[in-house]
Amino acid sequence: MKFRTTVSFLALSALASIAMAGEIKPFSQAEFDQLTKAGQPVVVDVSATWCPTCKAQKPILEKLMQQPAYKGVTLLTVDFDAEKSTVRAFKVSMQSTLVGFHGTKEVARSVGDTTEAGIEGLVQKTLR
């Protein structure tokens, strides 16, 4: 019986943490438009698989998106090499660019920042 209780507790804890986490999704224009028109906070992450700076940013972004404070934030990922029209639409000139939106307004942008404080600051600006 104790084993079942422990397993049930762990399953509920996992579900609770998922429900309290921000979402990470591949970019789609339709979803971006829907979220921003609804006034939701969005971070667009333009990265490349070969980029060491992007690789340093990824675990920081994933960790932040797991925090309850950012449960309403959606992180939309854009492949710098494969999604050139999207990259141009956001006026991004290089990978490792993060663009924060609160609703339809761009509120923050960074290029190449790999500090947890800097990236968290950008995410926080999307909540205001």
C-alpha positions in Angstrom: 0.0 0.0 0.0 2.8 2.4 0.8 4.3 1.8 -2.6 1.0 2.8 -4.4 0.7 5.9 -2.2 4.3 6.9 -3.1 3.7 6.3 -6.9 0.4 8.2 -6.8 2.1 11.1 -5.0 4.9 11.2 -7.5 2.4 11.1 -10.4 0.4 14.0 -9.0 3.6 16.0 -8.3 4.7 15.5 -11.9 1.3 16.6 -13.2 1.3 19.6 -10.9 4.7 20.7 -12.0 3.6 20.4 -15.7 0.5 22.4 -15.0 2.6 25.1 -13.3 5.3 25.3 -16.1 5.5 27.6 -19.1 5.1 26.0 -22.5 7.9 25.4 -25.0 6.7 24.9 -28.5 7.9 25.1 -32.1 7.1 28.5 -33.6 3.9 28.8 -35.7 2.7 32.1 -37.0 -0.9 31.2 -36.1 -0.1 30.4 -32.5 2.1 33.5 -32.1 -0.7 35.6 -33.5 -3.3 34.0 -31.2 -1.1 34.3 -28.1 -0.1 37.9 -28.7 -3.5 39.1 -29.7 -4.8 37.6 -26.4 -2.3 39.7 -24.5 -0.2 36.6 -23.5 3.6 36.8 -22.7 5.7 35.1 -25.4 9.4 34.6 -25.9 10.6 33.8 -29.4 13.9 31.8 -29.2 15.8 32.0 -32.5 18.5 29.3 -32.4 20.6 26.9 -34.4 21.5 23.3 -33.5 25.2 24.0 -34.2 25.4 27.2 -32.2 27.4 26.9 -28.8 25.8 30.0 -27.5 22.3 28.6 -28.2 23.3 25.4 -26.5 24.3 27.4 -23.4 20.9 29.3 -23.5 18.7 26.2 -23.8 19.1 24.7 -20.3 18.6 28.2 -18.8 15.4 28.7 -20.8 14.1 25.2 -19.9 14.8 25.8 -16.2 13.0 29.1 -16.2 10.0 27.7 -18.0 9.7 25.1 -15.2 9.3 27.9 -12.6 5.7 28.6 -11.4 6.4 32.4 -11.9 6.5 31.8 -15.6 3.7 29.4 -16.0 1.8 31.8 -18.3 4.8 32.4 -20.6 5.0 30.5 -24.0 8.5 30.0 -25.5 8.3 29.6 -29.2 11.4 28.1 -30.8 12.6 29.2 -34.3 15.2 27.3 -36.3 17.6 30.0 -37.5 18.7 27.9 -40.6 15.4 26.3 -41.6 12.9 29.2 -40.9 14.4 32.1 -42.8 11.2 33.9 -43.5 10.3 33.9 -39.8 13.8 35.0 -38.9 13.5 38.0 -41.3 10.0 38.8 -40.0 11.4 39.3 -36.5 14.4 41.3 -37.9 16.8 38.8 -36.5 20.3 38.8 -37.9 21.9 36.0 -35.9 21.1 32.9 -33.9 21.0 33.1 -30.1 18.5 35.9 -30.3 15.6 36.0 -27.8 12.7 38.4 -28.4 10.1 39.0 -25.7 6.5 40.1 -26.2 3.8 41.2 -23.9 0.8 41.0 -26.1 1.6 42.4 -29.5 4.3 44.7 -28.2 8.0 43.7 -28.3 9.3 44.4 -24.8 12.7 42.9 -24.8 15.4 41.6 -27.1 18.8 40.1 -26.5 21.5 38.5 -28.6 24.1 36.0 -27.3 23.2 36.4 -23.6 24.1 33.3 -21.7 23.6 34.5 -18.2 20.7 33.2 -16.2 20.0 36.7 -14.8 20.0 38.3 -18.2 17.7 35.7 -19.7 15.4 35.7 -16.7 15.2 39.5 -16.9 14.0 39.2 -20.5 11.4 36.7 -19.6 10.2 38.8 -16.7 9.7 41.8 -19.0 7.1 39.8 -20.9 4.9 39.6 -17.8 4.6 43.4 -17.4 
